[in-house]
Amino acid sequence: MADDLNQIDFERSCCPVACALDNLGDKWTLLLVRDLLLGKKRYQEFLTSPEQIATNILADRLKKLETAGIIVQHAYQQKPLRYEYALTQKGEDLRPVLEALVKWGMAYYPGTRVFKPYAQRSAATEKNA
């Protein structure tokens, strides 16, 4: 009976890779997680990423990440209502996954580079202005 309480309805199968890909397997979601790990928090900040995500896709992926328990949103402004986004522990636990992808990508895609944390870029930009 206790096992029934912990049972999850799987989208495709009980394979952990398939389950992870059901939430993370499109071309935008892990890039948003990357941006959050690098310090981006606000909708407009995500739009500054070099991959140029469309606004409708960004809104959709943020909702999906929240539904999956990977991010949470907090209102930082009331009029107009605006949100900041943050990783949950489940989202933070994706850090080693992204680090492994960075290592693999740098080994097999020469000329790629790792982006600096967003807060550092913002501070450096303001300093040089």
N, C-alpha and C positions, 0 to 999 in steps of 0.2 A: 504494500500500500504506500509506504514512504517513497518508493521508487517512482510511483505515478506522479507525485508532487514535483519531482525534479525532471520529469520528462518534458522535452522541448519538441514542438512540431517543427521539423526541419523543412526548409524550402525545397531542397532537391534530394539531399541524402544526409546521413549521419557522419559523413566524412568531414573532419575538421577543416581541411583545405577548402572543400566546397562551401561549408558554412561561412568561413572567413571571406571567400570570394563573393558570396551572396551580398555581403555588406560593403566590401572594399574593392571589388573586382572590375570597376569601370576605370576609364582613363583619368578621371578627375578626383576621386575620393582621397586617394593617398596623397595627392598633391595638396589638398586642403589640410590633411593631417600634417604634412611636412610644414606648411605655412604656420599652422598653429604651434608646432614644436619650435619653429623659428621665432615665434613671438607675435605673429599677426593675430588680431582679435576682432577686428571690425570688418563689416561687409566691404566697405570701400578699400580697405587694405588688401583683401583677397583679390580684388580686381586689378591691383597693380602688379601681380605676378606675371612673369614673362610669357606664360602659357596662354594668357588672355581668355579666361573662362567667360562664357556668356552669362549674363545676369540671371536668366531663367534657369540655367543649369546650376549656377552657384546656389540659388535659393533652394532648388530641389535637393541638392546634395547636402546642404546644411540641415534641412529637415530630416533627411534620411539618416544622417549621422546622429542627430539628436534622438530620433526614434530608436536607433540601435544602441543608445546609451554610450556613445563614443564622445559626444560633446554635450555641453549644456549652454544655454543662452541666458544672459542677464541683461536687463534693461539698464542702459547708462544714461538715457535721455527720455523724457516723457513726451514732450511736444516739439517736433514729431517723435513718436516712439522709435527708438533705435536700440539695437542690441550689440553686446559684445559676446564672443563665443570663447569657450575654454574647454580643454580636454578633461574628461573624467579620468579616473584611474584606468579604466578600460582603454581609453584613448592614449594615455601616457604609456601604457604597456605596449603600444605599437612602436615605441622608439627603437628598440633593438631590431625590429623588422625593417624599419626604414634605414637604419645604420647598415644592415646587411645588404640592402638594395643599393645603397651608396657605394659600398665596397665593391660589390659585383659590377655595378655600372661603370665605376672608374676603371676597373680592370679590363672591361670589354668594350668600352666606348671612349677611346682616347680623345682628349680635349675637353671632356666634361669637367665641370667644376662644382664644388659644394657652395651653396649660398650662405652668406653670413647671417647671423641672427638679425631679425627685423629691427629690434630696438637699437642695436648698435648702428645699423645703417641710418636710422632716423636721427640718432644723436649726432652721427658724423656729418650728415647732410646739413643739419641745423648749425653745427659748429662752423662749417665751411661757408655758410650763407652770409 
